[in-house]
Amino acid sequence: MFISPFVASPVPVIRRLLTLAELKPGEIFYDLGAGDGGPIIIAAKEFGARCVGIELRTDLAKRAMMRVRELGLEDRVKVINDDIFNVPINDADVVYLYLTTSANEKVRPKLEAELKAGARVVSHDYKIEGWTPVKVEKFCENPRLGFPSHTLYLYRR
């Protein structure tokens, strides 16, 4: 078990990562370390995905569940308050990561063991050591100001 600090991905970054992953309606989307639910909510509302957010911290999982209920997305979004290593992800089409490089390293064996061929993994700012990304993109959240800049990684199993 590990706990990464909670820092929310900005909405433009989430949208760009989901677009890079080519997330389609009806696909199954997992956010490992779901925080307050931003990516799972956007994936369900804007991309039509069926979503699962896994969050270890009870306070964040409750906040994510409350947001899902307020938006009426319970039929498409599930939040699981548990350690990501306890929850199978073998049905995932797309997995979203905003963890640290060391946390990605710990999660990598789970991804390798459980993800089906063709599943996509997107990571915000942190690469997965030992994997070769299909695409790496520098993304500027506010092009007018030129910052902040984010590095987006797309992997395919």
C-alpha contacts under 8 A as a table, 3 or more apart, distances in Angstrom:
res1	aa1	res2	aa2	distance
1	M	83	D	6.54
1	M	85	F	7.48
2	F	103	A	7.48
3	I	56	L	7.52
4	S	99	L	6.37
4	S	100	T	7.03
4	S	103	A	7.41
6	F	35	G	6.31
7	V	35	G	7.90
8	A	35	G	7.09
8	A	36	D	7.62
8	A	38	G	7.47
9	S	13	V	6.37
9	S	14	I	6.32
9	S	38	G	7.60
9	S	39	P	7.95
9	S	98	Y	7.41
9	S	124	H	7.65
10	P	13	V	5.34
10	P	14	I	6.40
10	P	141	E	7.90
11	V	14	I	5.06
11	V	15	R	6.24
11	V	38	G	7.49
12	P	15	R	5.18
12	P	16	R	6.17
12	P	141	E	6.32
13	V	16	R	5.11
13	V	17	L	6.13
13	V	124	H	7.88
13	V	139	F	7.46
13	V	141	E	6.77
13	V	150	H	7.74
14	I	17	L	5.21
14	I	18	L	6.19
14	I	38	G	7.91
14	I	39	P	5.99
14	I	42	I	7.68
15	R	18	L	5.22
15	R	19	T	6.12
15	R	42	I	7.39
16	R	19	T	5.00
16	R	20	L	6.07
17	L	20	L	4.98
17	L	21	A	6.18
17	L	122	V	6.36
17	L	123	S	7.80
17	L	124	H	7.67
17	L	152	L	6.76
17	L	154	L	7.92
18	L	21	A	5.02
18	L	22	E	6.25
18	L	23	L	5.72
18	L	43	A	7.17
18	L	122	V	7.84
19	T	22	E	4.93
19	T	23	L	6.38
20	L	23	L	7.90
20	L	122	V	7.98
20	L	154	L	6.93
21	A	94	V	7.01
21	A	120	R	6.27
21	A	121	V	7.38
21	A	122	V	6.67
21	A	154	L	6.70
23	L	27	E	6.83
23	L	43	A	7.84
23	L	47	F	6.60
23	L	49	A	7.27
23	L	94	V	7.05
24	K	27	E	5.66
24	K	47	F	6.18
24	K	48	G	6.82
24	K	49	A	6.46
25	P	47	F	5.72
25	P	48	G	4.15
25	P	49	A	4.84
25	P	50	R	7.84
26	G	48	G	6.02
26	G	49	A	4.76
26	G	50	R	5.81
27	E	48	G	7.87
27	E	49	A	5.05
27	E	50	R	6.00
27	E	92	A	7.84
27	E	93	D	5.99
27	E	94	V	7.74
28	I	49	A	5.93
28	I	50	R	4.90
28	I	51	C	5.77
28	I	52	V	7.71
28	I	91	D	6.91
28	I	92	A	5.13
28	I	93	D	5.21
28	I	94	V	6.55
29	F	40	I	7.42
29	F	43	A	7.41
29	F	49	A	6.40
29	F	50	R	6.10
29	F	51	C	4.71
29	F	52	V	6.23
29	F	92	A	5.82
29	F	93	D	6.04
29	F	94	V	4.88
29	F	95	V	5.87
29	F	96	Y	7.63
30	Y	40	I	7.46
30	Y	51	C	5.85
30	Y	52	V	4.83
30	Y	53	G	5.70
30	Y	54	I	7.55
30	Y	89	I	7.50
30	Y	92	A	6.36
30	Y	94	V	6.33
30	Y	95	V	4.76
30	Y	96	Y	6.13
31	D	34	A	5.16
31	D	39	P	7.01
31	D	40	I	6.66
31	D	51	C	7.92
31	D	52	V	6.45
31	D	53	G	4.77
31	D	54	I	6.25
31	D	95	V	5.84
31	D	96	Y	4.69
31	D	97	L	6.34
32	L	53	G	6.33
32	L	54	I	5.28
32	L	55	E	6.91
32	L	84	I	6.36
32	L	95	V	7.23
32	L	96	Y	6.35
32	L	97	L	5.86
32	L	98	Y	7.89
33	G	53	G	7.09
33	G	54	I	5.56
33	G	55	E	4.79
33	G	56	L	7.02
33	G	84	I	7.44
33	G	97	L	7.23
33	G	98	Y	7.34
33	G	99	L	7.40
34	A	37	G	5.36
34	A	38	G	7.60
34	A	39	P	7.45
34	A	40	I	7.55
34	A	53	G	4.96
34	A	54	I	5.45
34	A	55	E	5.11
34	A	61	A	7.56
34	A	64	A	7.86
35	G	38	G	7.61
35	G	55	E	6.10
35	G	57	R	7.90
35	G	60	L	5.31
35	G	61	A	6.62
35	G	64	A	6.96
36	D	60	L	5.25
36	D	61	A	6.58
36	D	63	R	5.62
36	D	64	A	4.37
36	D	67	R	7.97
37	G	40	I	5.50
37	G	41	I	6.03
37	G	53	G	6.95
37	G	61	A	7.85
37	G	63	R	7.76
37	G	64	A	4.56
37	G	65	M	7.67
37	G	67	R	7.44
37	G	68	V	7.76
38	G	41	I	5.35
38	G	42	I	6.26
38	G	64	A	7.87
39	P	42	I	5.21
39	P	43	A	5.91
39	P	96	Y	7.88
40	I	43	A	5.03
40	I	44	A	6.11
40	I	51	C	5.66
40	I	52	V	6.87
40	I	53	G	6.37
40	I	77	V	6.91
41	I	44	A	5.24
41	I	45	K	5.97
41	I	68	V	6.84
41	I	73	L	7.79
41	I	77	V	7.39
42	I	45	K	5.14
42	I	46	E	5.45
42	I	47	F	7.07
43	A	46	E	5.74
43	A	47	F	4.99
43	A	48	G	6.42
43	A	49	A	5.60
43	A	50	R	7.81
43	A	51	C	7.13
44	A	47	F	5.69
44	A	48	G	4.73
44	A	49	A	4.71
44	A	50	R	6.10
44	A	51	C	6.45
44	A	73	L	7.49
44	A	76	R	6.50
44	A	77	V	6.92
45	K	48	G	5.86
45	K	49	A	7.82
45	K	73	L	7.89
49	A	76	R	7.26
50	R	76	R	4.82
50	R	77	V	6.07
51	C	76	R	6.07
51	C	77	V	4.64
51	C	78	K	6.23
52	V	77	V	5.83
52	V	78	K	4.84
52	V	79	V	5.76
52	V	80	I	7.28
53	G	77	V	7.71
53	G	78	K	6.31
53	G	79	V	4.69
53	G	80	I	6.09
54	I	61	A	7.84
54	I	79	V	5.93
54	I	80	I	4.81
54	I	81	N	6.06
54	I	82	D	6.39
54	I	83	D	7.27
54	I	84	I	6.08
54	I	87	V	7.92
55	E	58	T	7.39
55	E	60	L	7.04
55	E	61	A	5.57
55	E	79	V	7.38
55	E	80	I	6.24
55	E	81	N	5.07
55	E	82	D	5.89
55	E	83	D	6.84
55	E	84	I	7.27
56	L	61	A	7.31
56	L	81	N	5.41
56	L	82	D	4.76
56	L	83	D	5.10
56	L	84	I	7.35
57	R	60	L	5.52
57	R	61	A	6.20
57	R	81	N	6.94
57	R	82	D	7.83
58	T	61	A	5.04
58	T	62	K	6.05
58	T	81	N	6.14
59	D	62	K	5.26
59	D	63	R	6.26
60	L	63	R	4.97
60	L	64	A	6.11
61	A	64	A	5.08
61	A	65	M	6.13
61	A	79	V	6.59
61	A	80	I	7.12
61	A	81	N	5.67
62	K	65	M	5.05
62	K	66	M	6.07
63	R	66	M	5.10
63	R	67	R	6.29
64	A	67	R	5.16
64	A	68	V	6.21
64	A	79	V	7.07
65	M	68	V	5.03
65	M	69	R	6.19
65	M	78	K	7.77
65	M	79	V	6.10
66	M	69	R	5.15
66	M	70	E	6.10
67	R	70	E	5.06
67	R	71	L	6.24
68	V	71	L	5.28
68	V	72	G	6.21
68	V	73	L	5.30
68	V	74	E	6.15
68	V	77	V	6.98
69	R	72	G	4.97
69	R	73	L	6.15
69	R	74	E	5.99
70	E	73	L	7.88
72	G	75	D	7.77
73	L	76	R	5.54
73	L	77	V	5.82
74	E	77	V	5.20
74	E	78	K	6.62
82	D	86	N	6.91
82	D	87	V	7.52
83	D	86	N	5.52
83	D	87	V	7.18
84	I	87	V	5.50
85	F	88	P	7.60
85	F	107	V	8.00
85	F	110	K	7.36
88	P	114	E	7.26
89	I	92	A	5.56
89	I	114	E	6.24
89	I	115	L	6.74
90	N	114	E	4.78
90	N	115	L	5.00
90	N	116	K	6.32
91	D	115	L	7.30
91	D	116	K	7.34
92	A	95	V	6.60
92	A	115	L	6.72
92	A	116	K	7.61
92	A	119	A	6.72
93	D	116	K	7.91
93	D	118	G	7.60
93	D	119	A	4.70
93	D	120	R	6.21
94	V	119	A	5.73
94	V	120	R	4.70
94	V	121	V	5.60
94	V	122	V	7.51
95	V	119	A	7.84
95	V	120	R	6.35
95	V	121	V	4.68
95	V	122	V	6.27
96	Y	121	V	6.00
96	Y	122	V	5.07
96	Y	123	S	5.99
97	L	104	N	7.81
97	L	121	V	7.53
97	L	122	V	6.17
97	L	123	S	4.60
97	L	124	H	6.34
98	Y	123	S	5.76
98	Y	124	H	5.06
98	Y	125	D	7.20
98	Y	126	Y	7.21
99	L	103	A	5.83
99	L	104	N	6.20
99	L	123	S	7.85
99	L	124	H	7.78
99	L	126	Y	6.94
100	T	103	A	5.04
100	T	104	N	6.09
100	T	126	Y	5.93
101	T	104	N	5.02
101	T	105	E	6.21
101	T	126	Y	5.21
101	T	127	K	6.11
101	T	128	I	6.55
101	T	129	E	7.46
102	S	105	E	4.98
102	S	106	K	6.48
103	A	106	K	5.06
103	A	107	V	6.25
104	N	107	V	4.99
104	N	108	R	5.92
104	N	126	Y	7.63
104	N	127	K	7.41
104	N	128	I	5.61
104	N	129	E	7.68
105	E	108	R	5.23
105	E	109	P	7.83
105	E	128	I	6.21
105	E	129	E	6.26
106	K	109	P	6.84
107	V	110	K	5.40
107	V	111	L	6.41
108	R	111	L	5.06
108	R	112	E	6.12
108	R	128	I	7.11
109	P	112	E	5.00
109	P	113	A	6.01
110	K	113	A	5.14
110	K	114	E	5.93
111	L	114	E	5.39
111	L	115	L	5.43
112	E	115	L	6.07
112	E	157	R	7.80
115	L	119	A	6.30
115	L	157	R	7.10
116	K	119	A	5.76
116	K	157	R	7.01
117	A	157	R	5.21
118	G	156	R	5.89
118	G	157	R	5.13
119	A	156	R	5.80
119	A	157	R	5.40
120	R	154	L	7.02
120	R	155	Y	5.63
120	R	156	R	4.51
120	R	157	R	6.37
121	V	154	L	5.87
121	V	155	Y	4.99
121	V	156	R	6.24
121	V	157	R	7.91
122	V	152	L	7.20
122	V	153	Y	5.50
122	V	154	L	4.63
122	V	155	Y	6.26
123	S	126	Y	6.07
123	S	127	K	6.65
123	S	152	L	6.02
123	S	153	Y	5.10
123	S	154	L	6.69
124	H	150	H	7.26
124	H	151	T	6.33
124	H	152	L	5.05
124	H	153	Y	6.55
125	D	150	H	5.88
125	D	151	T	4.60
125	D	152	L	5.72
125	D	153	Y	7.36
126	Y	151	T	7.51
126	Y	152	L	7.88
126	Y	153	Y	7.62
127	K	153	Y	6.56
128	I	131	W	5.74
131	W	155	Y	7.67
132	T	155	Y	7.05
133	P	136	V	6.54
133	P	153	Y	6.21
133	P	154	L	5.52
133	P	155	Y	4.68
133	P	156	R	7.49
134	V	153	Y	7.77
134	V	154	L	5.62
134	V	155	Y	5.27
134	V	156	R	6.68
135	K	153	Y	5.98
135	K	154	L	5.17
135	K	155	Y	7.13
136	V	151	T	6.89
136	V	152	L	5.64
136	V	153	Y	4.74
136	V	154	L	6.47
137	E	151	T	5.72
137	E	152	L	5.08
137	E	153	Y	6.63
138	K	149	S	6.59
138	K	150	H	5.67
138	K	151	T	4.65
138	K	152	L	6.29
139	F	149	S	5.55
139	F	150	H	5.05
139	F	151	T	6.13
139	F	152	L	6.97
140	C	143	P	5.53
140	C	146	G	6.37
140	C	147	F	5.72
140	C	148	P	5.98
140	C	149	S	4.43
140	C	150	H	6.26
141	E	146	G	7.88
141	E	147	F	6.30
141	E	148	P	5.83
141	E	149	S	6.21
141	E	150	H	7.41
142	N	145	L	5.64
142	N	146	G	5.99
142	N	147	F	5.76
142	N	148	P	6.82
143	P	146	G	4.72
143	P	147	F	6.74
146	G	149	S	7.43
